[in-house]
Amino acid sequence: IKNADQLNLVGMAKVINDLANRSRNNALKPDEVQGGTYTVTNVGTFGSVFGTPIINQPQVGILALGAIRKIPSVIETAEGDFIGIRSKMYLSHSYDHRVVNGALGSMFAKTIADYLEAWDPNREI
């Protein structure tokens, strides 16, 4: 998605739908599939929980989203710990160390995880 940093969530969804529809109909233009800097891939589409994405040079990084599964988790509360069932998804982040420092790459993945964990479906976009 070109200029994705200038789009809000609704704008991104519209562009993604347009690109996906035109991709299925072999109607993408060459400049729409070149010059990318970062990729997000959904390895969970067919049920895969975890994937190891490989960057496509000259891109800098790629984030893979696994399938969402309900799994037992330790829940920490003021009253003590307990086991609960929670929906979980693995994020895999690969990046070119010549461009992205490992600490920065890890902080980025953690920020994405924090954002998703605090997701409010009733939040105004």
CNS distance restraints for C-alpha pairs under 8 A (distance, minus, plus):
assign (resid   1 and name CA) (resid  12 and name CA) 7.84 0.50 0.50
assign (resid   1 and name CA) (resid  15 and name CA) 7.10 0.50 0.50
assign (resid   1 and name CA) (resid  16 and name CA) 7.44 0.50 0.50
assign (resid   1 and name CA) (resid  32 and name CA) 7.88 0.50 0.50
assign (resid   2 and name CA) (resid  32 and name CA) 7.88 0.50 0.50
assign (resid   2 and name CA) (resid  36 and name CA) 7.82 0.50 0.50
assign (resid   3 and name CA) (resid   7 and name CA) 7.32 0.50 0.50
assign (resid   4 and name CA) (resid  12 and name CA) 6.92 0.50 0.50
assign (resid   7 and name CA) (resid  11 and name CA) 5.29 0.50 0.50
assign (resid   7 and name CA) (resid  12 and name CA) 5.88 0.50 0.50
assign (resid   8 and name CA) (resid  12 and name CA) 6.16 0.50 0.50
assign (resid   8 and name CA) (resid 125 and name CA) 7.85 0.50 0.50
assign (resid   9 and name CA) (resid  13 and name CA) 6.19 0.50 0.50
assign (resid   9 and name CA) (resid 125 and name CA) 7.03 0.50 0.50
assign (resid  10 and name CA) (resid  14 and name CA) 6.31 0.50 0.50
assign (resid  10 and name CA) (resid 125 and name CA) 7.52 0.50 0.50
assign (resid  11 and name CA) (resid  15 and name CA) 6.34 0.50 0.50
assign (resid  12 and name CA) (resid  16 and name CA) 6.03 0.50 0.50
assign (resid  13 and name CA) (resid  17 and name CA) 6.11 0.50 0.50
assign (resid  14 and name CA) (resid  18 and name CA) 6.20 0.50 0.50
assign (resid  15 and name CA) (resid  19 and name CA) 6.09 0.50 0.50
assign (resid  16 and name CA) (resid  20 and name CA) 5.96 0.50 0.50
assign (resid  17 and name CA) (resid  21 and name CA) 6.07 0.50 0.50
assign (resid  18 and name CA) (resid  22 and name CA) 6.17 0.50 0.50
assign (resid  19 and name CA) (resid  23 and name CA) 5.84 0.50 0.50
assign (resid  19 and name CA) (resid  28 and name CA) 7.31 0.50 0.50
assign (resid  20 and name CA) (resid  24 and name CA) 6.24 0.50 0.50
assign (resid  21 and name CA) (resid  25 and name CA) 6.54 0.50 0.50
assign (resid  22 and name CA) (resid  26 and name CA) 6.12 0.50 0.50
assign (resid  22 and name CA) (resid  27 and name CA) 4.85 0.50 0.50
assign (resid  22 and name CA) (resid  28 and name CA) 5.78 0.50 0.50
assign (resid  23 and name CA) (resid  27 and name CA) 5.86 0.50 0.50
assign (resid  23 and name CA) (resid  28 and name CA) 5.68 0.50 0.50
assign (resid  28 and name CA) (resid  32 and name CA) 6.43 0.50 0.50
assign (resid  28 and name CA) (resid  33 and name CA) 7.63 0.50 0.50
assign (resid  29 and name CA) (resid  33 and name CA) 7.25 0.50 0.50
assign (resid  30 and name CA) (resid  34 and name CA) 6.63 0.50 0.50
assign (resid  31 and name CA) (resid  35 and name CA) 7.52 0.50 0.50
assign (resid  35 and name CA) (resid  59 and name CA) 7.99 0.50 0.50
assign (resid  36 and name CA) (resid  58 and name CA) 7.90 0.50 0.50
assign (resid  36 and name CA) (resid  59 and name CA) 6.03 0.50 0.50
assign (resid  37 and name CA) (resid  58 and name CA) 7.15 0.50 0.50
assign (resid  37 and name CA) (resid  59 and name CA) 4.28 0.50 0.50
assign (resid  37 and name CA) (resid  60 and name CA) 5.58 0.50 0.50
assign (resid  37 and name CA) (resid  61 and name CA) 7.17 0.50 0.50
assign (resid  38 and name CA) (resid  59 and name CA) 5.62 0.50 0.50
assign (resid  38 and name CA) (resid  60 and name CA) 5.81 0.50 0.50
assign (resid  38 and name CA) (resid  61 and name CA) 5.05 0.50 0.50
assign (resid  38 and name CA) (resid  62 and name CA) 5.67 0.50 0.50
assign (resid  39 and name CA) (resid  55 and name CA) 7.95 0.50 0.50
assign (resid  39 and name CA) (resid  59 and name CA) 7.78 0.50 0.50
assign (resid  39 and name CA) (resid  61 and name CA) 6.49 0.50 0.50
assign (resid  39 and name CA) (resid  62 and name CA) 4.57 0.50 0.50
assign (resid  39 and name CA) (resid  63 and name CA) 6.35 0.50 0.50
assign (resid  40 and name CA) (resid  62 and name CA) 5.60 0.50 0.50
assign (resid  40 and name CA) (resid  63 and name CA) 4.77 0.50 0.50
assign (resid  40 and name CA) (resid  64 and name CA) 5.90 0.50 0.50
assign (resid  40 and name CA) (resid  65 and name CA) 7.68 0.50 0.50
assign (resid  41 and name CA) (resid  62 and name CA) 7.29 0.50 0.50
assign (resid  41 and name CA) (resid  63 and name CA) 6.20 0.50 0.50
assign (resid  41 and name CA) (resid  64 and name CA) 4.80 0.50 0.50
assign (resid  41 and name CA) (resid  65 and name CA) 6.34 0.50 0.50
assign (resid  42 and name CA) (resid  64 and name CA) 5.63 0.50 0.50
assign (resid  42 and name CA) (resid  65 and name CA) 4.84 0.50 0.50
assign (resid  42 and name CA) (resid  66 and name CA) 6.35 0.50 0.50
assign (resid  43 and name CA) (resid  47 and name CA) 7.69 0.50 0.50
assign (resid  43 and name CA) (resid  48 and name CA) 5.92 0.50 0.50
assign (resid  43 and name CA) (resid  49 and name CA) 7.45 0.50 0.50
assign (resid  43 and name CA) (resid  50 and name CA) 7.01 0.50 0.50
assign (resid  43 and name CA) (resid  51 and name CA) 6.10 0.50 0.50
assign (resid  43 and name CA) (resid  64 and name CA) 6.11 0.50 0.50
assign (resid  43 and name CA) (resid  65 and name CA) 5.80 0.50 0.50
assign (resid  43 and name CA) (resid  66 and name CA) 5.25 0.50 0.50
assign (resid  43 and name CA) (resid  67 and name CA) 7.17 0.50 0.50
assign (resid  44 and name CA) (resid  48 and name CA) 4.59 0.50 0.50
assign (resid  44 and name CA) (resid  49 and name CA) 5.82 0.50 0.50
assign (resid  44 and name CA) (resid  50 and name CA) 7.36 0.50 0.50
assign (resid  44 and name CA) (resid  65 and name CA) 6.21 0.50 0.50
assign (resid  44 and name CA) (resid  66 and name CA) 4.05 0.50 0.50
assign (resid  44 and name CA) (resid  67 and name CA) 3.79 0.50 0.50
assign (resid  44 and name CA) (resid  68 and name CA) 7.46 0.50 0.50
assign (resid  45 and name CA) (resid  66 and name CA) 7.70 0.50 0.50
assign (resid  45 and name CA) (resid  67 and name CA) 6.67 0.50 0.50
assign (resid  46 and name CA) (resid  67 and name CA) 7.84 0.50 0.50
assign (resid  47 and name CA) (resid  66 and name CA) 7.65 0.50 0.50
assign (resid  47 and name CA) (resid  67 and name CA) 5.41 0.50 0.50
assign (resid  48 and name CA) (resid  66 and name CA) 6.03 0.50 0.50
assign (resid  48 and name CA) (resid  67 and name CA) 5.76 0.50 0.50
assign (resid  49 and name CA) (resid  66 and name CA) 4.55 0.50 0.50
assign (resid  49 and name CA) (resid  67 and name CA) 4.80 0.50 0.50
assign (resid  49 and name CA) (resid  68 and name CA) 7.27 0.50 0.50
assign (resid  49 and name CA) (resid  69 and name CA) 7.82 0.50 0.50
assign (resid  49 and name CA) (resid  89 and name CA) 7.19 0.50 0.50
assign (resid  49 and name CA) (resid  90 and name CA) 6.71 0.50 0.50
assign (resid  50 and name CA) (resid  65 and name CA) 7.57 0.50 0.50
assign (resid  50 and name CA) (resid  66 and name CA) 5.10 0.50 0.50
assign (resid  50 and name CA) (resid  67 and name CA) 7.54 0.50 0.50
assign (resid  50 and name CA) (resid  90 and name CA) 6.08 0.50 0.50
assign (resid  50 and name CA) (resid  91 and name CA) 7.56 0.50 0.50
assign (resid  50 and name CA) (resid  92 and name CA) 7.30 0.50 0.50
assign (resid  51 and name CA) (resid  64 and name CA) 6.68 0.50 0.50
assign (resid  51 and name CA) (resid  65 and name CA) 7.97 0.50 0.50
assign (resid  51 and name CA) (resid  66 and name CA) 6.94 0.50 0.50
assign (resid  51 and name CA) (resid  92 and name CA) 6.68 0.50 0.50
assign (resid  52 and name CA) (resid  64 and name CA) 7.45 0.50 0.50
assign (resid  52 and name CA) (resid  92 and name CA) 6.42 0.50 0.50
assign (resid  52 and name CA) (resid  93 and name CA) 7.98 0.50 0.50
assign (resid  52 and name CA) (resid  94 and name CA) 7.74 0.50 0.50
assign (resid  53 and name CA) (resid  62 and name CA) 6.47 0.50 0.50
assign (resid  53 and name CA) (resid  63 and name CA) 7.13 0.50 0.50
assign (resid  53 and name CA) (resid  64 and name CA) 6.23 0.50 0.50
assign (resid  53 and name CA) (resid  92 and name CA) 7.06 0.50 0.50
assign (resid  53 and name CA) (resid  93 and name CA) 7.23 0.50 0.50
assign (resid  53 and name CA) (resid  94 and name CA) 6.29 0.50 0.50
assign (resid  54 and name CA) (resid  62 and name CA) 7.07 0.50 0.50
assign (resid  54 and name CA) (resid  94 and name CA) 6.56 0.50 0.50
assign (resid  55 and name CA) (resid  59 and name CA) 6.34 0.50 0.50
assign (resid  55 and name CA) (resid  60 and name CA) 6.88 0.50 0.50
assign (resid  55 and name CA) (resid  61 and name CA) 5.64 0.50 0.50
assign (resid  55 and name CA) (resid  62 and name CA) 5.76 0.50 0.50
assign (resid  55 and name CA) (resid  94 and name CA) 6.72 0.50 0.50
assign (resid  55 and name CA) (resid  95 and name CA) 6.70 0.50 0.50
assign (resid  55 and name CA) (resid  96 and name CA) 7.61 0.50 0.50
assign (resid  56 and name CA) (resid  60 and name CA) 7.98 0.50 0.50
assign (resid  60 and name CA) (resid  95 and name CA) 5.63 0.50 0.50
assign (resid  60 and name CA) (resid  96 and name CA) 5.38 0.50 0.50
assign (resid  60 and name CA) (resid  99 and name CA) 6.83 0.50 0.50
assign (resid  60 and name CA) (resid 100 and name CA) 7.56 0.50 0.50
assign (resid  61 and name CA) (resid  93 and name CA) 7.31 0.50 0.50
assign (resid  61 and name CA) (resid  94 and name CA) 5.56 0.50 0.50
assign (resid  61 and name CA) (resid  95 and name CA) 3.99 0.50 0.50
assign (resid  61 and name CA) (resid  96 and name CA) 6.26 0.50 0.50
assign (resid  62 and name CA) (resid  93 and name CA) 5.87 0.50 0.50
assign (resid  62 and name CA) (resid  94 and name CA) 5.41 0.50 0.50
assign (resid  62 and name CA) (resid  95 and name CA) 6.40 0.50 0.50
assign (resid  63 and name CA) (resid  91 and name CA) 6.87 0.50 0.50
assign (resid  63 and name CA) (resid  92 and name CA) 5.68 0.50 0.50
assign (resid  63 and name CA) (resid  93 and name CA) 4.55 0.50 0.50
assign (resid  63 and name CA) (resid  94 and name CA) 6.57 0.50 0.50
assign (resid  64 and name CA) (resid  91 and name CA) 5.73 0.50 0.50
assign (resid  64 and name CA) (resid  92 and name CA) 4.94 0.50 0.50
assign (resid  64 and name CA) (resid  93 and name CA) 6.35 0.50 0.50
assign (resid  65 and name CA) (resid  89 and name CA) 7.12 0.50 0.50
assign (resid  65 and name CA) (resid  90 and name CA) 6.30 0.50 0.50
assign (resid  65 and name CA) (resid  91 and name CA) 5.06 0.50 0.50
assign (resid  65 and name CA) (resid  92 and name CA) 6.68 0.50 0.50
assign (resid  66 and name CA) (resid  89 and name CA) 5.65 0.50 0.50
assign (resid  66 and name CA) (resid  90 and name CA) 5.27 0.50 0.50
assign (resid  66 and name CA) (resid  91 and name CA) 6.40 0.50 0.50
assign (resid  67 and name CA) (resid  89 and name CA) 5.97 0.50 0.50
assign (resid  67 and name CA) (resid  90 and name CA) 7.55 0.50 0.50
assign (resid  68 and name CA) (resid  87 and name CA) 6.23 0.50 0.50
assign (resid  68 and name CA) (resid  88 and name CA) 5.46 0.50 0.50
assign (resid  68 and name CA) (resid  89 and name CA) 4.67 0.50 0.50
assign (resid  68 and name CA) (resid  90 and name CA) 7.89 0.50 0.50
assign (resid  69 and name CA) (resid  87 and name CA) 5.39 0.50 0.50
assign (resid  69 and name CA) (resid  88 and name CA) 5.45 0.50 0.50
assign (resid  69 and name CA) (resid  89 and name CA) 6.56 0.50 0.50
assign (resid  70 and name CA) (resid  85 and name CA) 6.19 0.50 0.50
assign (resid  70 and name CA) (resid  86 and name CA) 5.31 0.50 0.50
assign (resid  70 and name CA) (resid  87 and name CA) 4.27 0.50 0.50
assign (resid  70 and name CA) (resid  88 and name CA) 6.13 0.50 0.50
assign (resid  71 and name CA) (resid  85 and name CA) 5.48 0.50 0.50
assign (resid  71 and name CA) (resid  86 and name CA) 5.67 0.50 0.50
assign (resid  71 and name CA) (resid  87 and name CA) 6.40 0.50 0.50
assign (resid  71 and name CA) (resid  88 and name CA) 6.83 0.50 0.50
assign (resid  72 and name CA) (resid  83 and name CA) 6.33 0.50 0.50
assign (resid  72 and name CA) (resid  84 and name CA) 5.53 0.50 0.50
assign (resid  72 and name CA) (resid  85 and name CA) 4.55 0.50 0.50
assign (resid  72 and name CA) (resid  86 and name CA) 6.34 0.50 0.50
assign (resid  73 and name CA) (resid  83 and name CA) 5.50 0.50 0.50
assign (resid  73 and name CA) (resid  84 and name CA) 5.38 0.50 0.50
assign (resid  73 and name CA) (resid  85 and name CA) 5.98 0.50 0.50
assign (resid  73 and name CA) (resid  86 and name CA) 6.34 0.50 0.50
assign (resid  74 and name CA) (resid  81 and name CA) 6.54 0.50 0.50
assign (resid  74 and name CA) (resid  82 and name CA) 5.72 0.50 0.50
assign (resid  74 and name CA) (resid  83 and name CA) 4.73 0.50 0.50
assign (resid  74 and name CA) (resid  84 and name CA) 6.42 0.50 0.50
assign (resid  75 and name CA) (resid  81 and name CA) 5.53 0.50 0.50
assign (resid  75 and name CA) (resid  82 and name CA) 5.28 0.50 0.50
assign (resid  75 and name CA) (resid  83 and name CA) 5.90 0.50 0.50
assign (resid  75 and name CA) (resid  84 and name CA) 6.37 0.50 0.50
assign (resid  76 and name CA) (resid  80 and name CA) 6.12 0.50 0.50
assign (resid  76 and name CA) (resid  81 and name CA) 4.53 0.50 0.50
assign (resid  76 and name CA) (resid  82 and name CA) 6.72 0.50 0.50
assign (resid  77 and name CA) (resid  81 and name CA) 5.90 0.50 0.50
assign (resid  91 and name CA) (resid 109 and name CA) 7.35 0.50 0.50
assign (resid  91 and name CA) (resid 113 and name CA) 7.74 0.50 0.50
assign (resid  93 and name CA) (resid 105 and name CA) 7.60 0.50 0.50
assign (resid  93 and name CA) (resid 109 and name CA) 6.71 0.50 0.50
assign (resid  95 and name CA) (resid  99 and name CA) 7.97 0.50 0.50
assign (resid  95 and name CA) (resid 100 and name CA) 6.53 0.50 0.50
assign (resid  95 and name CA) (resid 105 and name CA) 7.19 0.50 0.50
assign (resid  96 and name CA) (resid 100 and name CA) 5.95 0.50 0.50
assign (resid  97 and name CA) (resid 101 and name CA) 5.80 0.50 0.50
assign (resid  97 and name CA) (resid 102 and name CA) 6.82 0.50 0.50
assign (resid 100 and name CA) (resid 104 and name CA) 6.64 0.50 0.50
assign (resid 100 and name CA) (resid 105 and name CA) 6.32 0.50 0.50
assign (resid 101 and name CA) (resid 105 and name CA) 6.21 0.50 0.50
assign (resid 102 and name CA) (resid 106 and name CA) 6.12 0.50 0.50
assign (resid 103 and name CA) (resid 107 and name CA) 6.11 0.50 0.50
assign (resid 104 and name CA) (resid 108 and name CA) 6.15 0.50 0.50
assign (resid 105 and name CA) (resid 109 and name CA) 6.44 0.50 0.50
assign (resid 106 and name CA) (resid 110 and name CA) 6.19 0.50 0.50
assign (resid 107 and name CA) (resid 111 and name CA) 6.04 0.50 0.50
assign (resid 108 and name CA) (resid 112 and name CA) 6.31 0.50 0.50
assign (resid 109 and name CA) (resid 113 and name CA) 6.24 0.50 0.50
assign (resid 110 and name CA) (resid 114 and name CA) 6.07 0.50 0.50
assign (resid 111 and name CA) (resid 115 and name CA) 6.08 0.50 0.50
assign (resid 112 and name CA) (resid 116 and name CA) 6.21 0.50 0.50
assign (resid 113 and name CA) (resid 117 and name CA) 6.05 0.50 0.50
assign (resid 114 and name CA) (resid 118 and name CA) 6.21 0.50 0.50
assign (resid 115 and name CA) (resid 119 and name CA) 6.26 0.50 0.50
